[in-house]
Amino acid sequence: MGHPVFVDGEQLVVHLLASGVCGKNCTPVIGADLVIDPEVLLREVELLSAHK
């Protein structure tokens, strides 16, 4: 399903990352004991990085 994140007026859909990571002065942190799918995480990071 995912949730929408708007970057430069374009809607992107992410599943793991919070919309706050799109902020200019944000330092995202993955906390201890968090269970993630590393492939999905890397895809989302790449998706958002392409829109910097």
C-alpha positions in Angstrom: 0.0 0.0 0.0 2.4 2.7 1.1 1.9 6.4 1.8 2.4 9.4 -0.5 5.3 11.8 -0.1 5.5 14.9 -2.2 8.9 16.0 -3.5 9.2 19.0 -5.7 5.5 18.7 -6.5 5.8 15.1 -7.5 4.0 12.3 -5.6 6.2 9.4 -4.6 4.9 6.3 -2.7 7.1 4.9 0.1 6.5 2.1 2.6 9.2 2.3 5.2 10.5 5.8 5.2 8.6 8.6 6.9 7.8 11.8 5.0 10.1 13.8 7.3 13.2 12.4 5.6 12.4 14.8 2.7 13.2 17.8 4.9 16.3 19.7 3.9 17.9 19.5 7.4 16.8 16.0 8.3 19.1 13.3 9.5 17.2 10.0 9.3 18.1 7.4 12.0 17.1 3.7 12.0 16.6 2.7 15.6 17.6 -0.5 17.3 15.2 -3.5 17.1 13.6 -2.2 13.9 12.7 -5.0 11.4 12.9 -3.9 7.8 13.3 -5.4 4.3 16.7 -4.1 3.2 15.8 -4.3 -0.5 12.7 -2.2 0.0 14.7 0.3 2.1 17.4 0.7 -0.5 14.8 1.1 -3.3 13.1 3.9 -1.3 16.4 5.7 -0.5 17.3 5.5 -4.2 13.9 6.8 -5.2 14.1 9.8 -2.9 17.8 10.4 -3.7 16.9 10.8 -7.4 14.7 13.7 -6.5 17.2 15.8 -4.6 
